[in-house]
Amino acid sequence: MERVLSRSAANSSAPLWLFLTLFVIGTWPTLVGLSDRWLKFDESYSHGFLVLVVSLFLSAGTWRRIRPDVGLYWPWLIPLALSVLLYMAGSILLVEAFQQVALIPLLLSGLMALWGWRQALPFVVPIGLMVLTLPFWDYLSWPLQLITVAVNQFMLSWLDIEFVVEGVFVYFPGVGAFEIAHGCSGLRYLLVGVTLSLLYGELNLRTWKNRFWLVAVSILFALIANWLRVFIIIYVGYESNMTSSLINEHDFFGWWVFAATLVPLYFIGRAFEKREGLISDGPDQKTDGKAVSKISEKGSLSAVRFVVALPVLALVGVSWLTGPSMGAAGTASQTRQHSVTLVSADDWLPLFDRRLSSWRPKMVRPDRVMEKSFLKRGALTSDGGSDEELLVALYSYSSQRPGAEVVQYHNRLYDASALSPERTFDVEAGDGMALSGLTLKYRGSDELIHLAFGYYVEGRWERNELEAKLAQLPGIFNSRSDASLLVIGFKCEACDGREGLNRLAPGIRQAAQSHLDREYAE
C-alpha cells in the first residue's frame, strides 16, 4: 500500500537530493560517455546537451508548480531494483546498451518510489525526452538504411534509368554508385523530429491522444524528408555524371529538406490545439496528498532515505568497481601491435608500408592493430612493382566501450571523398562462412581496389554492422568481450579481383581467428 510521511517531514526534499546525488555518482561512467557522444556534432546525438537543458527547465518548472510530497511507495522499489540490476549487468558484462537502456527507468522508478506514480506522472515527458539522446538508437540505423534503399528503388523504378540495387548500394552502369550509409538512414532527423513533437505536445497539448498522433506524424515526416533527400541527391548525381556539388553538400541540403517538413507538422499541431479548445496549463496539476493515500503518522524520513537509497548505493559500489573501462570514453588507450602474420612469407613479399595505393581503413582507438601490405613474389615486374598487391588489416578492441567500439560512427572502411563503391559480393572464407566483398574505384580514374571484410565479435563472425552490434548480446553467456574487424584489400592488373579474394580469404580468416582466440579466449 502506498504511504505518505507525516506533514512535518513531507516538505523536506532531502531524500530526493540524496537519490539524485547517488544516481549521478553511480552512473557517472555512462554519463561521461554520453557527453562525449553529444560533443560529436556530425553524429545523430549532437542535440543531447540542448535536450538536457530543456529537460531540466521543464522538470524544474513542474516541480515548482506541483511541489510533490515525499513518501515511501513500496511497489516502485521493485522496478527500481530491476533497473539497478540491469545497469549492473551492463557494467559487469561490458554491454553498454544495458547501461543506456537502464538510465531513464532507473531515474523515473526512483522518483515514483519517493512520490508515487500520480505525483511523478507529470515528470515522465520532461525526463523522458532524454531517451532520444541515448546512443542505443544506433540499432535502428541498419533497418532504416534498408527501408531508405527500398523506397528509393521504388521511386527510381518510375524513371527511365538503368540501375542495380545490392544491399545498401545503388549502381548506375557507366556512371557510378551510391552507398546509402549510416548517415543516410534518417536516424538523425527521426530523433530530432520526435524530440520537437514531444516538446510541442508538452507545452501546448492537453490530451495524450493528440500528443501521440503528433509524434506519429513527426516520425512519418522525418522519414519522408530523408527519403526525398536521398532520392534528389541520387537523381542529381546521375544526371550530372557525379559532378554536382550537391553530392558533397548533402548534409546541409538534408537539413533544409527536414526544415521544410516541420512547417506542415506545426500546422497539424496548431489544428490539435484548436480541437482541444482553450489551452490550459497542461496535464501537470498539483496532486493532493489526501487523494493519493492516507497520511501515516508512523512514517520516518530516515527510513525513506535508507530504503530508496539502498539499491542505488549498491549501484554506486558495483559501478565504480567494474565501470572504469566502460567509462573511459575520454581517455585514449595505448594501441599495441598484433604480433601475427596472416599470409605466407613464401608467397608474399612484405613492404614497409601500411597502405594499398594510398588506401587503408580508418579506425578510432583500437586496442590492437595490424596493418601490413605485400607484393606477390611470383608476379614482380621490372620496375619493382607487382601485378598483385595485398593489404591485410586487423583491428581489435579488447572490450567495447564508449568511444572504442568496432562499429561506431567514425570507423570507416574507406574515404568517400576519394573512393566510391562499384559493386558488392560475397567472399568465401572457408568452413562454410562468407565475408562481405566490396569493389572500390578511385574518383577520376579507373583504378580499382577489391575488399573482403568481416567482424569477429566475442567468438562469432558477422558480415555487417548491425549483426556486429547485436553479437554483443549472446556474448553475455561467455567470458569474452572482444571485437575485431578483419579487412583484406587486393589489387591486381590483369585478374579477377573477386576470384583473388576467394582464393586468399579462407587462409587469412582462419589464421586471424586462431590468433584472436589465443589472444582473448585463452
FIMI-317693 format. One record per residue (C-alpha): x, y, z. Coordinates in steps of 0.25 Angstrom, whole numbers, padded with zeros to 4 digits. Example, Ala and Ser with C-alpha at 12.3 -4.5 7.8 and 13.67 -1.06 7.14 Angstrom:
BEGIN
X	Y	Z
0049	-0018	0031
0055	-0004	0029
This chain:
BEGIN
X	Y	Z
0000	0000	0000
0005	0014	-0003
0008	0023	0009
0012	0037	0011
0020	0042	0022
0016	0052	0033
0013	0066	0029
0025	0071	0036
0034	0062	0028
0027	0063	0015
0032	0077	0012
0047	0072	0013
0054	0069	-0001
0066	0063	0006
0062	0049	0001
0061	0054	-0013
0074	0061	-0014
0081	0048	-0007
0075	0039	-0018
0079	0049	-0029
0093	0050	-0024
0094	0035	-0023
0089	0033	-0037
0099	0043	-0043
0110	0037	-0035
0106	0022	-0039
0104	0025	-0053
0116	0035	-0055
0124	0026	-0065
0112	0025	-0074
0109	0039	-0073
0123	0043	-0077
0122	0034	-0089
0108	0041	-0093
0114	0055	-0092
0126	0050	-0102
0115	0046	-0112
0108	0059	-0111
0120	0067	-0114
0122	0060	-0127
0113	0069	-0135
0113	0061	-0148
0106	0049	-0141
0092	0047	-0138
0092	0051	-0124
0098	0065	-0125
0085	0071	-0119
0088	0064	-0106
0092	0076	-0098
0081	0085	-0103
0071	0074	-0099
0077	0073	-0085
0075	0088	-0083
0061	0087	-0088
0058	0075	-0079
0064	0081	-0067
0056	0094	-0069
0043	0087	-0071
0045	0078	-0059
0049	0090	-0050
0036	0097	-0055
0028	0085	-0052
0034	0083	-0038
0031	0097	-0034
0017	0096	-0039
0014	0083	-0032
0023	0082	-0020
0021	0067	-0019
0020	0061	-0005
0031	0051	-0001
0027	0038	0003
0031	0023	0002
0023	0016	-0009
0027	0001	-0007
0023	-0005	-0020
0032	0004	-0028
0044	-0001	-0021
0043	-0014	-0030
0045	-0007	-0043
0056	0002	-0037
0063	-0011	-0032
0061	-0017	-0046
0067	-0004	-0053
0079	-0005	-0044
0081	-0019	-0047
0080	-0017	-0062
0091	-0005	-0061
0100	-0014	-0052
0099	-0025	-0063
0103	-0015	-0073
0115	-0011	-0064
0119	-0025	-0061
0117	-0031	-0075
0122	-0019	-0082
0109	-0017	-0090
0108	-0002	-0091
0094	-0003	-0097
0089	-0009	-0084
0094	0003	-0076
0088	0013	-0086
0074	0006	-0086
0074	0006	-0071
0077	0020	-0069
0063	0027	-0070
0055	0015	-0064
0065	0016	-0052
0062	0031	-0050
0047	0030	-0052
0045	0018	-0043
0053	0025	-0032
0044	0037	-0033
0032	0028	-0033
0037	0021	-0020
0038	0035	-0014
0026	0042	-0019
0016	0031	-0024
0012	0030	-0039
0001	0041	-0038
0011	0051	-0034
0022	0046	-0043
0014	0045	-0055
0016	0060	-0060
0031	0058	-0060
0030	0046	-0069
0031	0054	-0082
0041	0065	-0077
0050	0054	-0073
0047	0044	-0084
0052	0054	-0094
0066	0049	-0091
0063	0035	-0096
0064	0041	-0110
0079	0045	-0107
0083	0031	-0103
0092	0024	-0114
0085	0011	-0113
0076	0016	-0124
0088	0013	-0134
0082	-0001	-0134
0071	0005	-0143
0081	0011	-0153
0082	-0002	-0162
0067	-0005	-0163
0065	0010	-0167
0076	0009	-0177
0069	-0003	-0183
0056	0004	-0183
0062	0016	-0190
0068	0007	-0201
0055	0000	-0203
0047	0014	-0204
0057	0020	-0214
0057	0007	-0222
0042	0009	-0224
0043	0023	-0227
0055	0021	-0237
0047	0010	-0244
0037	0020	-0249
0048	0027	-0257
0055	0023	-0269
0068	0020	-0262
0076	0007	-0263
0081	0004	-0248
0084	-0008	-0240
0082	-0009	-0225
0091	-0018	-0216
0089	-0017	-0201
0091	-0002	-0198
0097	0001	-0211
0091	0007	-0223
0099	0005	-0236
0097	0013	-0249
0105	0005	-0260
0115	0014	-0267
0112	0026	-0257
0116	0021	-0242
0109	0016	-0230
0103	0022	-0217
0105	0016	-0203
0093	0019	-0194
0102	0019	-0182
0099	0021	-0167
0097	0036	-0169
0087	0034	-0179
0078	0025	-0171
0070	0037	-0166
0072	0034	-0151
0077	0048	-0148
0064	0054	-0154
0056	0044	-0147
0061	0047	-0133
0061	0062	-0135
0047	0061	-0141
0041	0053	-0129
0048	0062	-0119
0042	0074	-0125
0028	0068	-0126
0029	0063	-0111
0033	0077	-0107
0022	0083	-0114
0012	0074	-0108
0017	0076	-0094
0016	0091	-0096
0003	0092	-0104
-0006	0080	-0104
-0014	0074	-0092
-0019	0060	-0097
-0009	0049	-0099
-0017	0044	-0111
-0013	0057	-0119
0001	0056	-0114
0002	0042	-0119
-0003	0046	-0133
0007	0058	-0133
0018	0049	-0130
0014	0039	-0141
0013	0050	-0151
0026	0055	-0148
0032	0041	-0150
0026	0040	-0163
0030	0054	-0168
0045	0051	-0163
0045	0038	-0171
0039	0045	-0183
0049	0056	-0182
0061	0047	-0182
0055	0038	-0194
0053	0051	-0202
0067	0056	-0199
0074	0043	-0203
0065	0042	-0216
0069	0056	-0220
0084	0054	-0217
0084	0041	-0225
0076	0047	-0237
0084	0059	-0238
0097	0051	-0237
0092	0042	-0248
0088	0054	-0257
0101	0061	-0254
0110	0049	-0256
0114	0050	-0241
0120	0064	-0243
0109	0072	-0236
0113	0080	-0223
0101	0075	-0216
0107	0061	-0214
0118	0067	-0205
0108	0076	-0198
0097	0066	-0196
0097	0068	-0180
0094	0083	-0182
0084	0080	-0192
0077	0070	-0184
0074	0079	-0172
0067	0089	-0182
0058	0078	-0186
0056	0074	-0172
0053	0088	-0168
0042	0089	-0179
0035	0077	-0173
0034	0084	-0160
0025	0094	-0166
0013	0085	-0168
0016	0078	-0155
0013	0090	-0147
0001	0094	-0155
-0004	0080	-0151
0000	0083	-0136
-0008	0096	-0137
-0020	0089	-0142
-0019	0079	-0130
-0019	0091	-0121
-0031	0097	-0127
-0038	0084	-0126
-0035	0084	-0111
-0041	0098	-0109
-0035	0107	-0099
-0021	0104	-0095
-0019	0101	-0081
-0006	0099	-0073
-0006	0084	-0077
-0008	0071	-0070
0002	0074	-0059
-0007	0078	-0048
-0004	0079	-0033
-0007	0066	-0027
-0014	0066	-0013
-0007	0057	-0004
-0020	0053	0002
-0025	0048	-0011
-0012	0039	-0013
-0013	0032	0001
-0016	0034	0015
-0005	0041	0023
0003	0032	0032
0008	0037	0045
0017	0026	0047
0026	0029	0035
0040	0032	0037
0048	0041	0028
0061	0033	0031
0054	0021	0027
0051	0027	0013
0065	0031	0011
0070	0017	0014
0060	0009	0007
0061	0017	-0006
0076	0019	-0006
0079	0005	-0003
0078	0000	-0017
0085	0012	-0023
0096	0011	-0013
0099	-0004	-0018
0099	0002	-0032
0110	0012	-0027
0118	0001	-0022
0117	-0008	-0034
0119	0003	-0044
0131	0009	-0038
0137	-0005	-0036
0134	-0010	-0050
0132	0002	-0058
0145	0009	-0061
0147	0002	-0074
0133	0006	-0079
0135	0020	-0075
0148	0022	-0081
0142	0029	-0093
0150	0041	-0092
0163	0034	-0090
0171	0029	-0101
0177	0015	-0098
0190	0012	-0104
0189	0004	-0117
0198	-0008	-0118
0202	-0017	-0130
0197	-0030	-0133
0209	-0039	-0133
0204	-0048	-0144
0206	-0050	-0159
0193	-0055	-0166
0200	-0058	-0180
0211	-0067	-0185
0224	-0061	-0186
0228	-0071	-0197
0217	-0065	-0206
0216	-0050	-0202
0228	-0040	-0200
0225	-0031	-0188
0226	-0016	-0190
0230	-0005	-0181
0216	0002	-0183
0202	0001	-0177
0194	0005	-0189
0190	0000	-0202
0190	0010	-0213
0189	0021	-0202
0176	0014	-0196
0174	0008	-0183
0163	0007	-0173
0161	0018	-0163
0158	0012	-0149
0157	0020	-0136
0165	0016	-0124
0167	0001	-0126
0174	-0006	-0114
0182	-0015	-0124
0184	-0013	-0139
0192	-0020	-0150
0193	-0013	-0164
0203	-0019	-0174
0204	-0018	-0189
0210	-0029	-0198
0214	-0031	-0213
0212	-0045	-0219
0226	-0051	-0221
0224	-0058	-0234
0217	-0046	-0240
0228	-0036	-0239
0230	-0026	-0250
0243	-0020	-0256
0240	-0007	-0249
0240	-0013	-0235
0224	-0014	-0235
0215	-0025	-0235
0203	-0030	-0243
0197	-0033	-0230
0197	-0025	-0217
0191	-0028	-0204
0188	-0021	-0191
0183	-0029	-0178
0178	-0021	-0166
0173	-0026	-0153
0167	-0016	-0143
0163	-0021	-0129
0156	-0015	-0116
0159	-0024	-0104
0146	-0019	-0098
0136	-0010	-0105
0133	0003	-0098
0128	0017	-0101
0138	0023	-0112
0145	0010	-0114
0135	0001	-0122
0137	-0007	-0134
0125	-0001	-0140
0124	0014	-0138
0121	0026	-0146
0135	0030	-0149
0140	0016	-0153
0141	0015	-0168
0146	0005	-0178
0149	0016	-0188
0149	0031	-0190
0137	0034	-0198
0143	0047	-0204
0154	0039	-0211
0147	0025	-0214
0133	0021	-0218
0127	0007	-0217
0126	0000	-0230
0119	-0014	-0226
0117	-0023	-0215
0118	-0038	-0214
0121	-0050	-0205
0135	-0055	-0202
0136	-0070	-0198
0144	-0071	-0185
0145	-0085	-0182
0137	-0094	-0172
0124	-0090	-0179
0126	-0076	-0175
0126	-0063	-0184
0131	-0049	-0183
0126	-0037	-0189
0132	-0033	-0202
0133	-0019	-0208
0140	-0013	-0220
0144	0002	-0219
0148	0011	-0230
0157	0024	-0229
0149	0036	-0233
0154	0042	-0246
0162	0029	-0250
0159	0014	-0254
0168	0009	-0242
0160	-0002	-0234
0162	-0008	-0220
0155	-0020	-0216
0152	-0023	-0201
0147	-0034	-0193
0143	-0031	-0178
0137	-0037	-0166
0134	-0035	-0151
0139	-0045	-0141
0131	-0041	-0128
0132	-0050	-0116
0136	-0062	-0124
0126	-0060	-0135
0127	-0056	-0149
0117	-0045	-0154
0116	-0039	-0168
0110	-0025	-0166
0110	-0014	-0155
0096	-0017	-0149
0100	-0032	-0147
0113	-0028	-0141
0105	-0019	-0131
0095	-0029	-0128
0106	-0040	-0126
0110	-0034	-0112
0097	-0039	-0106
0100	-0054	-0108
0113	-0051	-0102
0108	-0049	-0088
0107	-0064	-0087
0122	-0066	-0089
0135	-0059	-0083
0139	-0051	-0096
0136	-0036	-0098
0146	-0034	-0110
0142	-0030	-0124
0151	-0029	-0137
0150	-0025	-0151
0158	-0032	-0162
0160	-0025	-0175
0167	-0031	-0187
0170	-0021	-0199
0174	-0027	-0212
0178	-0020	-0225
0183	-0027	-0238
0185	-0022	-0252
0180	-0034	-0261
0172	-0043	-0252
0158	-0044	-0246
0159	-0037	-0232
0147	-0045	-0227
0153	-0058	-0230
0166	-0054	-0224
0159	-0051	-0211
0152	-0064	-0211
0166	-0071	-0212
0172	-0062	-0201
0161	-0061	-0191
0160	-0075	-0185
0174	-0076	-0181
0175	-0061	-0175
0161	-0063	-0168
0165	-0076	-0161
0179	-0070	-0157
0173	-0058	-0151
0162	-0066	-0144
0173	-0075	-0138
0181	-0063	-0133
0169	-0055	-0127
0164	-0068	-0120
0178	-0070	-0114
0179	-0055	-0110
0165	-0053	-0104
0158	-0067	-0101
0170	-0073	-0094
